[in-house]
C-alpha cells in the first residue's frame, strides 16, 4: 500500500485533526484517511431522499417563530 508524507501542517490544523481523531477513537493516520475519503468520494444522496430529509427538518421548525418586528429590531440594533 502506498505511503504519503505531509509536511508543514499548520499547528492549529494538526491540533484539530488530533482532537477529532481522539473523539472518533482513531489514530491521526486513520482520521486523515477518513477525511480524504469523505472529500474525494462524497456520499451521493438521491433527490428524493434529500427532499425527505428537508421535509423532516422543516417539520421540526415552528413556523413564523420570528416576527417582522423582531427582524427589524435585529437589523437596527447597534445603529445610531
PESULGI-V249763 format. One record per helix or strand. SS is the DSSP state (alpha for helix, beta for strand). FROM is the first residue (numbers start at 0). LEN is the number of residues. Records with the same first field share a line. If there is no record, write none. Layout:
SS = FROM-LEN, FROM-LEN
This chain:
alpha = 10-13, 27-13, 46-13, 67-9
